[in-house]
Amino acid sequence: MTTDSLEPPLSQSQIAIIKATVPVLQEHGETITKTFYENMLNAHPELNNIFNTTSQVTNRQPRALAHAVLAYATHIDDLSKLTGAVQRIAQQHVSLFVQPEQYDIVGNYLLGAIGQVLGDAATPEIVGAWTAAYGVLAKIFIDVEQQLYKTDENWTNWRKFRIARKQREVDDITSFYLEPVDGVVPLPTFLPGQYVSLQIPVPKLGYNQSRQYSLSQAPLDDGKEYRVSVKRGHDEELNIDGIISNMLCDDYDDGDLVELSHPHGLFTLDPVDTTKEGAPVVLISAGIGATPLVSMLQALTRPSSIKRPISWIHTSRSKAKQPFADEVAAIIEDIKDRVSIHVHLRQGLDGESKPRLDILAMDRERDLFVHDRRAEYYICGPESFMLELRAKLTGLGVDKEQVYLELFATGEAGDA
């Protein structure tokens, strides 16, 4: 998709009206999106299979959509600024098999929610401008997503996989090795860092739910399996357990079936890109955030990959919570001359608490390569962790464009 394709076929008066609604969206955006989801899912319960129920309860999904709508209105006169967000959201949509006809349903209820929340303030001119603007946005997504479906070839619906092996990594993280029930291998290859959507039925809800999990194992030569690593979830603030992750960890065993999407995602590293020969790679993770990065590390250390200096930086609450510790040690055994490792445990082996990871206290050359303009930084962990580290790296002179974050939320974290 080029930026030219994002030029809106809206009249100047419509653009002016949309821009004028920005203050209204800032004040009422979340109320509009919460109303939208409630009305739509009540009228179309079949769409519960697509939308994350836990994120509805925690208000994360309405909040993310409100931020996305606000960003659209803010940049309605220059949609090229939203190219990255559109590409990322489209990848998520395709991993959930969103279809063109569903955009009509979404548009109907989103516009209805605007009218319901704003009441008389939603004049015919405002509703008309937003109807046109939504049509433009829907077409953008439909066009991008149709191109992505074409690249997925014959895998454009949920595909059944069998759990070939379930392996406990640490106290609260379990890996699942998944093989296709139809026996068609090799499985499509993918770039390290990509994810799959995994769907299972949830009896207590009466419908399916899906979650996106990073592929935690680099592509295999025989392409016989994928691996995802899952952390049992619990929101301490809201006292809500994760639905799918906990079901997988507690109730699913070898031989059980799940459904997967084709791999997708833009948080990627190409281990054979010859233009990056010799350019340092810094992989920074917190807890379960190691899942896409261990795939990158595996790929970077294979004989077929280009040679790049690597820094592996990881923080976990304690040794008992540190995933892939032995695996990472084994991966780097033969390439110690070009790998630096820094593991930070917030609770030491003596049980004493330590301060949080502080990259400013690390060696700026050996661990961070801050003076090498070619260095790339991949960060995965809680959103606040990623944003804080990106800010610190840019404060050290690193180009923001060289810092990549794994953002699963709909909104552009820290940039909205």
Helices and strands as residue ranges (DSSP letters): G 3-6, H 12-20, H 22-43, G 45-49, H 53-57, H 60-74, G 79-82, H 83-95, H 100-118, G 119-121, H 124-151, E 159-170, E 173-180, E 195-202, E 207-214, E 226-231, E 234-235, E 240-241, H 244-251, E 257-260, G 274-276, E 281-286, G 287-289, H 290-300, E 310-316, G 319-321, H 325-331, G 333-338, E 339-345, G 359-361, E 376-380, H 383-395, G 400-402, E 403-405
